[in-house]
């Protein structure tokens, strides 16, 4: 069972097919029963920009520290969708590894 552990915000670049756009994102950290942690990354991107870049359901968030995290949206994307599209990614952190070391943007 996951329990809430921490949250934070950051900024970086969203990359698709060699093109990039500045974005902000939110982080939510959940602790699992074995003390490992799961970090959920969520961001919103403009639908029209995604379509212009040939978005196929996956992009890469490049955080300020250079870390690259795949972010996805399930299903297709068309002009009928909302103008702001939510993309999500996940990062598993092993027990004993502090999420705040990997994610300094977390609040304390």
C-alpha positions as CSV (number, residue, x, y, z in Angstrom):
1,X,0.0,0.0,0.0
2,X,1.3,3.4,-0.9
3,X,1.3,6.3,1.6
4,X,2.0,10.0,0.9
5,X,5.6,11.0,1.8
6,X,6.5,14.3,0.1
7,X,5.7,16.8,-2.7
8,X,7.4,19.5,-4.6
9,X,7.6,21.5,-7.8
10,X,10.3,22.1,-10.4
11,X,10.9,23.4,-13.9
12,X,12.7,21.9,-16.9
13,X,12.3,21.3,-20.6
14,X,9.9,19.0,-22.4
15,X,11.5,17.3,-25.4
16,X,9.8,15.7,-28.4
17,X,11.6,14.7,-31.6
18,X,14.5,17.1,-31.0
19,X,12.3,20.1,-30.1
20,X,11.9,21.5,-26.6
21,X,9.7,23.7,-24.6
22,X,10.0,25.0,-21.0
23,X,7.6,23.4,-18.6
24,X,6.9,23.3,-14.9
25,X,6.1,20.1,-13.1
26,X,4.9,18.7,-9.8
27,X,6.3,15.8,-7.9
28,X,4.5,13.5,-5.4
29,X,6.4,10.9,-3.5
30,X,4.7,7.8,-2.1
31,X,6.3,5.3,0.3
32,X,5.7,1.6,-0.2
33,X,5.5,-1.0,2.5
34,X,9.1,-2.1,1.9
35,X,10.2,1.5,2.4
36,X,11.0,2.0,-1.3
37,X,9.5,5.2,-2.8
38,X,7.7,6.0,-6.0
39,X,8.0,9.5,-7.4
40,X,5.1,10.6,-9.7
41,X,6.0,13.4,-12.1
42,X,3.1,15.3,-13.6
43,X,3.1,18.3,-16.0
44,X,0.8,20.1,-18.4
45,X,1.8,20.9,-21.9
46,X,0.0,22.8,-24.7
47,X,-2.0,20.4,-26.9
48,X,-1.2,22.3,-30.1
49,X,2.5,22.3,-29.4
50,X,2.4,18.6,-28.8
51,X,0.6,18.0,-32.0
52,X,3.0,20.2,-34.0
53,X,5.9,18.1,-32.7
54,X,4.3,14.8,-33.8
55,X,3.5,13.7,-30.2
56,X,2.8,9.9,-30.2
57,X,2.0,9.5,-26.5
58,X,5.5,9.8,-25.0
59,X,8.0,12.7,-24.4
60,X,11.0,13.3,-22.2
61,X,11.2,15.8,-19.3
62,X,14.7,17.1,-18.8
63,X,15.0,18.4,-15.3
64,X,17.3,21.4,-14.4
65,X,19.9,18.9,-13.2
66,X,20.0,17.1,-16.6
67,X,18.1,14.0,-15.5
68,X,15.8,12.7,-18.2
69,X,12.4,11.2,-17.3
70,X,10.0,9.7,-19.8
71,X,6.5,11.2,-19.5
72,X,3.4,9.7,-21.2
73,X,-0.2,10.2,-22.0
74,X,-2.4,7.2,-22.6
75,X,-4.5,7.2,-25.8
76,X,-4.2,9.4,-28.8
77,X,-4.2,13.2,-29.0
78,X,-6.3,15.3,-31.4
79,X,-7.6,18.8,-31.8
80,X,-10.7,17.8,-29.9
81,X,-8.7,17.2,-26.7
82,X,-8.3,19.9,-24.0
83,X,-5.9,22.7,-24.9
84,X,-3.7,21.7,-21.9
85,X,-2.6,18.0,-21.8
86,X,-1.4,16.2,-18.7
87,X,1.6,14.0,-19.0
88,X,2.9,11.7,-16.2
89,X,6.0,9.7,-15.5
90,X,7.2,7.6,-12.6
91,X,10.5,6.9,-10.9
92,X,11.1,4.1,-8.5
93,X,13.6,4.8,-5.6
94,X,15.1,1.9,-3.8
95,X,14.8,1.6,0.0
96,X,17.6,3.4,1.7
97,X,18.0,5.9,-1.2
98,X,16.6,9.3,-0.2
99,X,14.2,10.8,-2.8
100,X,15.3,14.3,-1.7
101,X,18.8,13.5,-2.8
102,X,17.6,12.7,-6.3
103,X,14.9,15.4,-6.2
104,X,16.1,18.5,-4.5
105,X,13.0,20.3,-5.6
106,X,10.9,18.4,-2.9
107,X,9.6,20.6,-0.1
108,X,10.8,19.9,3.5
